Amino acid sequence: MSPDPTLEAFCAFFNKLDKSYTKNLYRVYTEDVVFTDPVHQVEGREALEAYFASLYDKVIDCRFDFHERQRQGNSAFVTWLMTLKHPRLAGGHPIRVEGCSHLTFSTTDPARVCRHRDYFDAGAMLYEHLPLLGTGVRWVKRRLAD
């Protein structure tokens, strides 16, 4: 199966995303986009731009290695490994988190995403790397694994 050019463009866009590139979200998202991740739900491209700008404000580096890509009609799934460096998480060392995105492309504007839902372990990305909370989260995860 040949790669879907719209889905490939979406993936390429995410590896350009940083605090100065968030103004370009109009290239891949509809104006009424709904974005959901384990921490937030954001409605509208303007609100999403503000959300991403705040997320990327202190980020040193964020890269996605995209793996499997599947698209059928307007629905697509992409698996990825995110490598994130943030000065307040893990002492600025890289954090690697695996995840999956479910994307719905607009029927009226098929080059843009109107729904984006990310699935990933928020503890592995964020909570485990916070000074006080991290110890507790790691302890709970170990207890559940026993």
N, CA, C and O of each residue as an XYZ file, in Angstrom:
584
protein
N       0.849     -1.178      0.000
C       0.000      0.000      0.000
C       0.895      1.241      0.000
O       1.841      1.326      0.783
N       0.603      2.181     -0.857
C       1.425      3.387     -0.943
C       1.035      4.375      0.154
O      -0.115      4.403      0.594
N       1.994      5.180      0.590
C       1.717      6.146      1.660
C       0.679      7.186      1.230
O       0.630      7.595      0.069
N      -0.134      7.596      2.176
C      -1.131      8.636      1.933
C      -0.441      9.994      2.035
O       0.088     10.317      3.099
N      -0.423     10.801      0.975
C       0.322     12.065      1.004
C      -0.170     13.064      2.061
O       0.630     13.799      2.639
N      -1.474     13.088      2.311
C      -2.011     14.010      3.316
C      -1.567     13.596      4.711
O      -1.211     14.441      5.532
N      -1.589     12.304      4.974
C      -1.154     11.795      6.270
C       0.349     11.997      6.452
O       0.798     12.339      7.546
N       1.121     11.791      5.402
C       2.571     12.027      5.458
C       2.862     13.508      5.721
O       3.767     13.835      6.489
N       2.098     14.404      5.086
C       2.287     15.849      5.307
C       1.968     16.213      6.750
O       2.647     17.050      7.345
N       0.939     15.588      7.314
C       0.587     15.837      8.713
C       1.742     15.434      9.628
O       2.127     16.192     10.518
N       2.294     14.243      9.410
C       3.410     13.758     10.234
C       4.626     14.678     10.092
O       5.271     15.012     11.086
N       4.932     15.080      8.882
C       6.069     15.979      8.654
C       5.855     17.316      9.364
O       6.803     17.891      9.899
N       4.630     17.805      9.371
C       4.309     19.068     10.045
C       4.669     18.986     11.531
O       5.237     19.926     12.086
N       4.339     17.864     12.171
C       4.578     17.754     13.604
C       6.049     17.802     13.969
O       6.386     18.197     15.085
N       6.917     17.420     13.081
C       8.342     17.515     13.392
C       8.912     18.896     13.114
O      10.093     19.138     13.364
N       8.102     19.794     12.607
C       8.496     21.199     12.477
C       7.944     22.032     13.631
O       8.359     23.170     13.851
N       7.001     21.442     14.361
C       6.280     22.184     15.392
C       7.192     22.557     16.553
O       7.860     21.706     17.140
N       7.205     23.845     16.870
C       7.866     24.390     18.050
C       7.121     25.660     18.420
O       6.087     25.970     17.826
N       7.639     26.405     19.403
C       6.887     27.577     19.877
C       6.721     28.652     18.813
O       5.799     29.462     18.910
N       7.575     28.687     17.807
C       7.431     29.697     16.759
C       6.609     29.188     15.571
O       6.184     29.982     14.731
N       6.384     27.887     15.493
C       5.699     27.307     14.337
C       4.212     27.065     14.582
O       3.489     26.686     13.660
N       3.748     27.280     15.811
C       2.342     27.013     16.130
C       1.389     27.894     15.320
O       0.224     27.538     15.143
N       1.860     29.016     14.837
C       1.013     29.904     14.023
C       0.638     29.262     12.685
O      -0.213     29.792     11.971
N       1.249     28.148     12.341
C       0.985     27.461     11.079
C      -0.007     26.302     11.204
O      -0.143     25.503     10.278
N      -0.688     26.207     12.326
C      -1.637     25.110     12.519
C      -2.739     25.102     11.465
O      -3.321     24.053     11.189
N      -3.030     26.253     10.876
C      -4.064     26.335      9.846
C      -3.739     25.428      8.653
O      -4.632     25.067      7.886
N      -2.477     25.065      8.500
C      -2.078     24.207      7.375
C      -2.594     22.781      7.516
O      -2.828     22.102      6.516
N      -2.772     22.324      8.759
C      -3.161     20.923      8.962
C      -4.462     20.736      9.738
O      -4.995     19.627      9.770
N      -4.988     21.794     10.367
C      -6.204     21.669     11.166
C      -7.298     22.597     10.647
O      -7.024     23.693     10.159
N      -8.540     22.138     10.764
C      -9.681     22.986     10.435
C      -9.882     24.018     11.547
O      -9.341     23.874     12.643
N     -10.642     25.030     11.260
C     -10.890     26.092     12.247
C     -11.631     25.566     13.471
O     -11.438     26.069     14.578
N     -12.480     24.554     13.279
C     -13.293     24.023     14.380
C     -12.730     22.722     14.959
O     -13.479     21.934     15.536
N     -11.442     22.489     14.815
C     -10.814     21.255     15.277
C     -11.088     20.998     16.764
O     -11.176     21.925     17.569
N     -11.218     19.719     17.099
C     -11.292     19.297     18.491
C     -10.071     18.409     18.731
O      -9.896     17.384     18.073
N      -9.232     18.816     19.681
C      -8.003     18.100     20.014
C      -8.123     17.580     21.436
O      -8.464     18.328     22.352
N      -7.842     16.290     21.618
C      -7.936     15.675     22.935
C      -6.663     14.887     23.206
O      -6.198     14.132     22.353
N      -6.105     15.067     24.392
C      -4.994     14.228     24.846
C      -5.310     13.823     26.286
O      -6.335     14.248     26.820
N      -4.471     13.024     26.926
C      -4.800     12.576     28.285
C      -4.901     13.697     29.319
O      -5.366     13.459     30.434
N      -4.479     14.906     28.974
C      -4.460     15.999     29.937
C      -5.527     17.062     29.636
O      -6.073     17.655     30.566
N      -5.828     17.312     28.371
C      -6.730     18.398     27.982
C      -7.627     18.015     26.817
O      -7.362     17.071     26.072
N      -8.703     18.790     26.691
C      -9.482     18.808     25.463
C      -9.583     20.267     25.046
O      -9.932     21.133     25.848
N      -9.277     20.525     23.796
C      -9.250     21.885     23.277
C     -10.148     21.947     22.049
O     -10.084     21.074     21.184
N     -10.979     22.970     21.974
C     -11.881     23.122     20.835
C     -11.568     24.412     20.096
O     -11.535     25.489     20.690
N     -11.340     24.291     18.796
C     -11.058     25.437     17.929
C      -9.566     25.611     17.697
O      -8.746     25.408     18.592
N      -9.239     25.996     16.463
C      -7.823     26.137     16.094
C      -7.126     27.244     16.874
O      -5.952     27.107     17.218
N      -7.818     28.325     17.156
C      -7.208     29.414     17.927
C      -6.844     28.943     19.340
O      -5.762     29.247     19.841
N      -7.748     28.205     19.970
C      -7.469     27.670     21.312
C      -6.357     26.628     21.250
O      -5.538     26.541     22.165
N      -6.322     25.834     20.172
C      -5.269     24.834     20.014
C      -3.911     25.503     19.827
O      -2.901     25.036     20.353
N      -3.897     26.587     19.080
C      -2.647     27.334     18.903
C      -2.135     27.850     20.252
O      -0.940     27.764     20.534
N      -3.019     28.375     21.069
C      -2.623     28.859     22.397
C      -2.144     27.700     23.274
O      -1.166     27.840     24.007
N      -2.826     26.565     23.200
C      -2.435     25.379     23.978
C      -1.047     24.902     23.568
O      -0.191     24.689     24.426
N      -0.813     24.731     22.269
C       0.491     24.286     21.803
C       1.583     25.311     22.116
O       2.700     24.936     22.473
N       1.268     26.594     21.984
C       2.261     27.630     22.302
C       2.681     27.523     23.765
O       3.862     27.670     24.082
N       1.724     27.269     24.658
C       2.081     27.139     26.078
C       2.859     25.847     26.329
O       3.781     25.830     27.144
N       2.493     24.762     25.632
C       3.223     23.501     25.791
C       4.673     23.626     25.329
O       5.588     23.128     25.986
N       4.870     24.286     24.209
C       6.196     24.375     23.605
C       7.025     25.540     24.137
O       8.181     25.698     23.743
N       6.466     26.347     25.012
C       7.151     27.557     25.482
C       8.542     27.277     26.042
O       9.489     27.987     25.702
N       8.686     26.285     26.872
C       9.973     25.987     27.509
C      10.652     24.729     26.955
O      11.723     24.344     27.424
N      10.033     24.092     25.963
C      10.581     22.854     25.411
C      11.922     23.119     24.742
O      12.059     24.046     23.945
N      12.908     22.292     25.077
C      14.223     22.377     24.449
C      14.179     21.706     23.082
O      14.705     22.231     22.101
N      13.542     20.535     23.032
C      13.429     19.798     21.776
C      12.287     18.807     21.894
O      12.056     18.239     22.961
N      11.569     18.598     20.792
C      10.498     17.607     20.744
C      10.477     17.036     19.335
O      10.291     17.764     18.359
N      10.668     15.736     19.241
C      10.696     15.043     17.950
C       9.780     13.834     18.002
O       9.622     13.201     19.046
N       9.188     13.528     16.875
C       8.340     12.351     16.748
C       8.935     11.418     15.704
O       9.274     11.834     14.597
N       9.055     10.163     16.074
C       9.391      9.118     15.117
C       8.080      8.393     14.850
O       7.559      7.677     15.705
N       7.559      8.594     13.644
C       6.281      7.979     13.282
C       6.527      6.573     12.763
O       7.468      6.330     12.008
N       5.669      5.655     13.179
C       5.824      4.256     12.810
C       4.683      3.857     11.880
O       4.669      4.238     10.709
N       3.754      3.110     12.386
C       2.656      2.631     11.557
C       1.674      3.757     11.259
O       1.368      4.602     12.100
N       1.196      3.722     10.017
C       0.195      4.692      9.571
C      -0.898      3.924      8.848
O      -0.622      3.114      7.962
N      -2.123      4.183      9.228
C      -3.266      3.547      8.585
C      -4.320      4.604      8.314
O      -4.653      5.403      9.189
N      -4.842      4.604      7.097
C      -5.933      5.525      6.791
C      -6.981      4.788      5.974
O      -6.675      4.080      5.014
N      -8.217      4.977      6.386
C      -9.339      4.461      5.627
C     -10.390      5.557      5.581
O     -10.956      5.925      6.610
N     -10.644      6.065      4.418
C     -11.582      7.174      4.271
C     -11.056      8.400      5.005
O      -9.932      8.842      4.762
N     -11.862      8.943      5.895
C     -11.465     10.144      6.648
C     -10.771      9.836      7.973
O     -10.325     10.750      8.666
N     -10.680      8.563      8.324
C     -10.118      8.181      9.614
C      -8.706      7.627      9.444
O      -8.438      6.841      8.535
N      -7.809      8.053     10.335
C      -6.423      7.590     10.272
C      -5.885      7.362     11.678
O      -6.316      7.996     12.641
N      -4.931      6.439     11.770
C      -4.212      6.173     13.010
C      -2.722      6.209     12.712
O      -2.265      5.708     11.685
N      -1.977      6.809     13.627
C      -0.524      6.891     13.494
C       0.082      6.530     14.842
O      -0.305      7.095     15.866
N       1.029      5.594     14.853
C       1.755      5.306     16.091
C       3.076      6.060     16.046
O       3.628      6.306     14.973
N       3.578      6.423     17.227
C       4.770      7.260     17.276
C       5.543      7.065     18.570
O       5.035      6.544     19.562
N       6.788      7.503     18.515
C       7.638      7.620     19.693
C       8.037      9.085     19.783
O       8.683      9.618     18.881
N       7.648      9.729     20.873
C       8.002     11.130     21.081
C       9.234     11.196     21.974
O       9.301     10.521     23.001
N      10.198     12.004     21.584
C      11.361     12.283     22.418
C      11.278     13.759     22.791
O      11.311     14.633     21.925
N      11.171     14.021     24.085
C      10.939     15.366     24.601
C      12.056     15.756     25.560
O      12.458     14.972     26.420
N      12.545     16.970     25.400
C      13.505     17.534     26.360
C      12.917     18.838     26.887
O      12.637     19.769     26.132
N      12.739     18.875     28.200
C      12.165     20.051     28.868
C      12.985     20.296     30.129
O      13.284     19.350     30.857
N      13.356     21.548     30.403
C      14.220     21.821     31.550
C      13.624     21.440     32.904
O      14.367     21.213     33.859
N      12.302     21.365     33.003
C      11.669     21.052     34.292
C      11.295     19.586     34.443
O      10.742     19.185     35.467
N      11.592     18.790     33.435
C      11.272     17.363     33.490
C      12.536     16.545     33.322
O      13.313     16.778     32.395
N      12.743     15.600     34.200
C      13.883     14.678     34.142
C      15.217     15.423     34.047
O      16.156     14.941     33.413
N      15.297     16.583     34.668
C      16.544     17.350     34.658
C      16.975     17.780     33.266
O      18.161     17.999     33.023
N      16.023     17.903     32.350
C      16.343     18.309     30.977
C      16.821     17.170     30.098
O      17.143     17.383     28.929
N      16.871     15.952     30.649
C      17.267     14.790     29.848
C      16.093     14.333     28.984
O      14.942     14.612     29.317
N      16.363     13.642     27.892
C      15.278     13.196     27.003
C      14.318     12.230     27.693
O      14.729     11.336     28.432
N      13.050     12.433     27.434
C      11.985     11.550     27.879
C      11.392     10.940     26.613
O      11.068     11.657     25.667
N      11.252      9.633     26.599
C      10.680      8.961     25.433
C       9.343      8.341     25.820
O       9.235      7.607     26.803
N       8.335      8.654     25.023
C       6.986      8.163     25.293
C       6.378      7.654     23.991
O       6.390      8.347     22.974
N       5.848      6.437     24.035
C       5.149      5.896     22.870
C       3.689      6.295     22.925
O       3.097      6.410     23.998
N       3.119      6.505     21.743
C       1.723      6.876     21.689
C       1.104      6.602     20.338
O       1.749      6.091     19.422
N      -0.157      6.953     20.242
C      -0.929      6.762     19.022
C      -1.857      7.955     18.861
O      -2.404      8.461     19.842
N      -2.032      8.396     17.641
C      -2.974      9.475     17.340
C      -4.073      8.949     16.434
O      -3.807      8.272     15.441
N      -5.307      9.269     16.787
C      -6.449      8.993     15.916
C      -6.844     10.326     15.292
O      -7.169     11.285     15.993
N      -6.811     10.368     13.991
C      -7.095     11.593     13.253
C      -8.347     11.407     12.410
O      -8.551     10.350     11.812
N      -9.183     12.437     12.365
C     -10.327     12.452     11.462
C     -10.141     13.638     10.536
O     -10.074     14.786     10.975
N     -10.058     13.343      9.247
C      -9.915     14.402      8.256
C     -11.298     14.921      7.886
O     -12.264     14.161      7.812
N     -11.375     16.204      7.660
C     -12.632     16.868      7.343
C     -13.196     16.362      6.011
O     -12.450     16.117      5.063
N     -14.511     16.212      5.954
C     -15.140     15.829      4.685
C     -15.211     17.010      3.736
O     -15.210     16.823      2.519
N     -15.272     18.225      4.270
C     -15.352     19.410      3.414
C     -13.985     19.986      3.070
O     -13.853     20.743      2.109
N     -12.967     19.631      3.851
C     -11.603     20.100      3.614
C     -10.659     18.923      3.884
O      -9.987     18.901      4.915
N     -10.601     17.943      2.970
C      -9.930     16.668      3.242
C      -8.420     16.736      3.470
O      -7.811     15.723      3.812
N      -7.810     17.892      3.290
C      -6.378     18.031      3.576
C      -6.139     18.418      5.035
O      -4.994     18.468      5.486
N      -7.221     18.693      5.773
C      -7.071     19.150      7.158
C      -7.795     18.229      8.133
O      -8.796     17.593      7.803
N      -7.252     18.184      9.340
C      -7.788     17.351     10.416
C      -8.816     18.157     11.201
O      -8.571     19.306     11.571
N      -9.977     17.536     11.453
C     -11.007     18.201     12.255
C     -11.120     17.600     13.659
O     -11.663     18.236     14.562
N     -10.615     16.388     13.844
C     -10.584     15.745     15.161
C      -9.223     15.069     15.325
O      -8.748     14.380     14.422
N      -8.605     15.274     16.485
C      -7.293     14.691     16.757
C      -7.327     14.231     18.205
O      -7.528     15.030     19.119
N      -7.127     12.928     18.403
C      -7.088     12.391     19.762
C      -5.789     11.622     19.938
O      -5.492     10.698     19.181
N      -5.012     12.018     20.956
C      -3.752     11.355     21.281
C      -3.956     10.411     22.448
O      -4.651     10.727     23.414
N      -3.336      9.242     22.340
C      -3.335      8.250     23.403
C      -1.881      8.014     23.801
O      -1.063      7.610     22.975
N      -1.563      8.269     25.068
C      -0.227      7.990     25.596
C      -0.301      7.966     27.115
O      -1.291      8.398     27.706
N       0.754      7.459     27.739
C       0.841      7.365     29.185
C       1.290      8.722     29.733
O       2.468      9.069     29.659
N       0.348      9.478     30.279
C       0.670     10.811     30.808
C       1.645     10.722     31.974
O       2.442     11.637     32.177
N       1.598      9.645     32.739
C       2.541      9.458     33.839
C       3.957      9.331     33.331
O       4.877      9.943     33.874
N       4.137      8.527     32.277
C       5.475      8.333     31.705
C       6.009      9.616     31.089
O       7.217      9.850     31.084
N       5.112     10.450     30.570
C       5.557     11.684     29.944
C       5.787     12.799     30.952
O       6.754     13.552     30.843
N       4.916     12.903     31.913
C       4.913     14.087     32.757
C       5.047     13.774     34.240
O       6.042     14.142     34.864
N       4.069     13.109     34.798
C       3.971     12.975     36.249
C       5.168     12.278     36.891
O       5.596     12.658     37.981
N       5.712     11.256     36.219
C       6.851     10.530     36.791
C       8.120     11.369     36.852
O       9.073     11.005     37.541
N       8.137     12.484     36.138
C       9.347     13.302     36.056
C       9.270     14.586     36.876
O      10.173     15.420     36.820
N       8.193     14.741     37.633
C       8.061     15.896     38.520
C       8.692     15.547     39.864
O       8.525     14.427     40.349
N       9.409     16.482     40.469
C      10.182     16.173     41.678
C       9.432     15.434     42.785
O       9.900     14.377     43.206
N       8.319     15.917     43.271
C       7.626     15.261     44.377
C       6.621     14.224     43.900
O       6.573     13.114     44.430
N       5.843     14.568     42.931
C       4.796     13.689     42.432
C       5.372     12.441     41.772
O       4.785     11.363     41.865
N       6.516     12.579     41.108
C       7.122     11.472     40.385
C       7.396     10.261     41.257
O       7.150      9.130     40.839
N       7.895     10.480     42.452
C       8.186      9.382     43.370
C       6.911      8.611     43.684
O       6.911      7.380     43.676
N       5.852      9.312     43.956
C       4.574      8.667     44.271
C       4.000      7.908     43.089
O       3.505      6.793     43.255
N       4.057      8.484     41.910
C       3.527      7.822     40.714
C       4.318      6.551     40.413
O       3.733      5.511     40.111
N       5.633      6.631     40.495
C       6.456      5.441     40.241
C       6.173      4.349     41.276
O       6.154      3.168     40.932
N       5.955      4.728     42.536
C       5.642      3.768     43.594
C       4.312      3.074     43.292
O       4.209      1.853     43.408
N       3.305      3.842     42.908
C       1.999      3.264     42.593
C       2.125      2.308     41.406
O       1.553      1.219     41.437
N       2.848      2.686     40.381
C       3.013      1.808     39.214
C       3.710      0.501     39.593
O       3.337     -0.565     39.105
N       4.710      0.579     40.452
C       5.397     -0.640     40.891
C       4.441     -1.538     41.680
O       4.439     -2.757     41.510
N       3.638     -0.927     42.536
C       2.684     -1.696     43.358
C       1.655     -2.393     42.469
O       1.298     -3.544     42.721
N       1.183     -1.712     41.443
C       0.202     -2.302     40.544
C       0.805     -3.433     39.718
O       0.095     -4.359     39.325
N       2.099     -3.366     39.453
C       2.778     -4.386     38.660
C       3.025     -5.664     39.461
O       3.213     -6.736     38.885
N       3.023     -5.547     40.797
C       3.281     -6.736     41.653
C       2.134     -7.702     41.636
O       2.191     -8.740     42.295
